Amino acid sequence: MPQRKRLHIGLSLAPTWLSGDAWRRANSNIEGIFTADFAVDLARRAEAAHLDFVFRPDVSYLAAEMLETGSGFASLDPNILLAAVARETSHIGLVSTISTTFYPPYVVARQLQSLNWISNGRIGWNIVTALQGHENFGHERMPSAEERYARAAEFTHLVHELWASFPHEALKIDRAKGRYADTRLIKPVDHVGDYLKVKGPLSVPAYPGTRIPLIQAGASESGRDFAASVADLVFAPAPDIEAALELRRDLHARAQRHGRKPEDIRLLPGFSLFLADTREQAREMFMDTHVRLDRPRKFASIKEMIGLDLSEWPQDRPITQADLPPPPELPHTGSRTHTNMLRRLLERESLTVGQLLLRPEVVSAAHWQVIGTVEDAVQQIAHWADAGAIDGFIAAPGGAVESIDLFLEGVVLRLVEEGLLRAEYSGTTFAHHLMD
C-alpha cells in the first residue's frame, strides 16, 4: 500500500465540549474558561499529541440572550490569550482570529508579528470579515459580502506589505561599529487604496526564517475566491463527504486561476466529535447536550435563512424539497454559507422537525459530525482522507470533557498508527508543520 499523505490537524480552543447543556456536568470546569490556564492546558495536551495548531475563533459582539443557558460567544481576546499560551508551549502552531472589517491593518500587522516573535515563529492568522458587530466599531451598517471581501483582499495585501517594510535583514546589531540597523532596508509602504490608507513602515521587524500562514473561513462564492487567492488553509463547513469533495475541487481550480498551485491551499473542515466508549453512550451524550434546545429561536433562524416557517409544523410530517419556498433574490444578512448548507440538506433529505433540529446545519455551524466511538471517528477520517476530500480538519469535540479526552488520547493515537498523523514534530514553526 502506498504511504498515506499525512493530515494537518488543528484543535479549537473554544470550549465546544461545554456547549449546550454539557457545561452543567460536574467536571466541566466551566468556571475556568476566562483564565489563561484553561487554554494553556488544552494547548499543551494538543502539543503532546503533535497536532499542527490550536485555533481560537472569535466574534466582535456579544449575543447577551445566549448567556442565560450557556457561555455563548463570550471569550477572552484571542491575541492576548495566545500570548499567554505561547509562553507555555514550544512547538504547536497558534492561530488567532482577527477581522479585516473592523480593525486597522497597522494594528493587526503589528500584533501578529509581535506574537510571532513571542512564539518563535508559531503564529497563524485566521482572516474573517465578520457577520455582526458593526455597532461596536462606529459603523451604521454591515458592508455587503462583496464589499467585505474586497476590503479583506486589500487589507491582507497591505498587512504583507507592512511585514515586509521592516525586514529582519535590516537588523545589524553591530556593537563594535555602533550600528543597530541598516535603515536603507526599512521602507514605508505609502499605501493608498480603495478602502485603506497607511504610510508605514511597521514598528516590528519580521521574524526570521519563516512566514505567518493564513487561514480563511469563508465558503460562499466571494469567500471561496478570496481564500483561493491568499489562504494556506481553508476552514469551512462540509457536513458530508460530497460537500468536502466539491469544495476542495473548486478551491484548487480557483487557486490555479490566481496563479497558485492546487497544493498551496489545504481544506480543513470543522469536525464535531461526540465520543464515548459505545455508540449508545455517545448518542445519549449528544441528546443530553441538546435537551434544552431553544426551539423558537431555531425556528426563527430557519425562517430567516430560507423563509420556511416550522413553528406550527406537524411533528410527524417530513419536510420535503417541495415545501421549500424559492430562494430570495437578496439573502438575509447572516452567513450565506450556512443558509446554502441548510437549503441543500432539505433538498436532499426528507426530515421531520425533530430530526432537522438535531442536524449540524441547525445545531451548529454545519460542520462534519461523528457521534460514536474512537474507531467510528478514525474510520470516517480515513475514508474522507483516502477519498481525497480533505487535507486535515479542525477538531471541535462536543458533549463532555470525556469527548476531548478520547479525541486526544484515542483518535490521535490511532491516526498515528494509520500513518495519517506525524508521530513527532520535525520542526518548531507553524509554517514548517504545514510542509511536513
FENQUIBEL-V720670 format. One record per residue. OMEGA is omega in degrees with one decimal (NA if undefined). Layout:
BEGIN
((OMEGA) (OMEGA))
END
This chain:
BEGIN
((178.5) (-179.0) (-179.2) (173.2) (-177.9) (-178.0) (171.7) (-172.1) (174.0) (178.7) (178.6) (173.6) (171.4) (-174.4) (-177.6) (179.5) (177.1) (-179.0) (-175.4) (178.4) (-176.3) (-179.5) (-177.5) (177.9) (-173.3) (-175.3) (-173.4) (-174.3) (179.0) (-179.8) (-173.9) (-170.0) (177.8) (175.1) (175.4) (-177.3) (-178.3) (-179.0) (-179.8) (179.3) (-179.6) (-179.0) (177.4) (179.2) (177.9) (177.2) (176.9) (177.4) (177.2) (173.6) (-179.0) (-173.3) (165.0) (-166.9) (178.5) (174.1) (-177.6) (172.4) (-173.7) (178.3) (177.6) (172.8) (-171.1) (-177.5) (179.7) (-175.7) (177.9) (-173.7) (179.2) (-175.0) (176.8) (-178.3) (177.8) (-176.8) (173.1) (174.4) (-173.7) (-179.0) (179.1) (179.0) (-177.4) (173.5) (177.0) (179.8) (-178.2) (-177.8) (-175.4) (178.1) (-175.4) (-174.0) (-169.4) (175.8) (-176.2) (-173.8) (178.2) (179.1) (179.6) (-178.6) (174.6) (-178.1) (-170.1) (-169.8) (175.9) (-177.8) (179.0) (179.5) (-179.1) (179.6) (-178.9) (-179.3) (-177.7) (178.5) (174.9) (177.3) (178.4) (175.2) (-178.6) (-176.0) (-176.4) (171.8) (-175.0) (-175.1) (169.4) (-178.2) (171.4) (-175.8) (175.2) (176.1) (177.3) (178.1) (-179.9) (173.6) (-175.5) (-178.6) (-179.3) (-177.5) (173.6) (-179.6) (179.0) (-176.7) (170.9) (174.7) (175.9) (179.3) (-178.7) (179.4) (179.3) (-178.0) (174.7) (176.5) (-179.5) (179.6) (178.5) (-179.5) (-177.2) (176.8) (-179.4) (177.3) (176.4) (177.0) (179.1) (177.3) (-179.2) (-174.3) (176.8) (-176.2) (-179.6) (-178.7) (179.6) (179.9) (179.4) (178.7) (179.1) (-177.6) (-176.0) (-177.9) (179.9) (-177.8) (-179.3) (-175.7) (171.7) (-173.5) (176.9) (-179.2) (-178.3) (-171.5) (170.8) (179.0) (179.6) (-176.0) (171.8) (-176.2) (-179.4) (-175.4) (-167.7) (178.1) (-177.1) (178.3) (-175.2) (0.2) (179.0) (-178.1) (178.5) (177.7) (177.5) (175.3) (-172.1) (165.7) (179.3) (178.9) (179.2) (179.3) (-178.2) (177.2) (179.4) (-170.4) (-176.7) (175.8) (173.8) (179.0) (179.5) (-179.4) (179.2) (-176.5) (176.7) (179.7) (-178.5) (-177.8) (-172.5) (-164.8) (166.8) (-179.4) (173.7) (178.3) (-172.2) (178.1) (175.6) (-172.8) (178.0) (-172.9) (178.7) (178.0) (179.3) (179.7) (-179.9) (-178.1) (-178.5) (177.3) (-177.9) (179.0) (178.9) (179.7) (179.0) (178.3) (179.0) (178.1) (177.1) (177.9) (179.9) (174.9) (178.8) (-177.6) (177.3) (-176.2) (-173.5) (179.9) (176.8) (178.2) (170.8) (-175.8) (179.6) (-175.5) (171.1) (-170.0) (175.3) (-178.4) (177.6) (177.7) (179.8) (178.6) (179.0) (178.9) (177.9) (178.3) (178.4) (-179.1) (177.6) (-179.8) (-173.5) (-174.4) (179.9) (178.7) (-178.8) (-175.5) (178.9) (179.7) (178.4) (177.8) (179.7) (178.8) (179.0) (179.7) (179.6) (-175.8) (-172.0) (175.0) (-178.0) (-179.4) (-177.7) (-174.2) (179.2) (-175.0) (177.5) (-173.8) (-176.5) (-178.7) (179.1) (173.5) (-177.6) (179.0) (-179.4) (-179.8) (-175.5) (172.4) (178.5) (178.9) (178.1) (178.9) (177.5) (-179.1) (179.7) (-170.7) (179.1) (-176.1) (176.7) (177.0) (-179.5) (177.8) (-179.1) (179.0) (179.1) (179.4) (178.1) (179.5) (-176.0) (173.6) (-176.4) (-173.7) (173.0) (-174.3) (169.8) (178.7) (-179.9) (178.5) (-178.5) (-175.0) (178.9) (178.5) (-177.1) (177.6) (-179.2) (-174.5) (-179.7) (-175.9) (177.7) (-179.6) (169.8) (-172.9) (171.3) (173.9) (-174.4) (-175.4) (174.6) (-177.7) (175.9) (-179.4) (-178.5) (179.7) (178.6) (179.1) (-180.0) (180.0) (179.7) (-179.2) (-179.0) (177.7) (-179.4) (-177.6) (-173.5) (170.1) (-178.8) (179.1) (171.7) (-174.6) (175.8) (-179.4) (-176.7) (168.5) (-176.1) (175.1) (-179.4) (-179.5) (178.2) (175.4) (-179.1) (176.8) (-174.9) (-174.8) (-179.3) (-177.1) (-177.3) (178.5) (179.7) (177.8) (174.6) (178.8) (-179.9) (-179.0) (-177.0) (178.8) (178.6) (174.8) (176.7) (179.0) (173.5) (178.5) (-173.6) (179.6) (179.7) (-179.9) (178.4) (-179.4) (-177.8) (176.9) (-175.4) (NA))
END
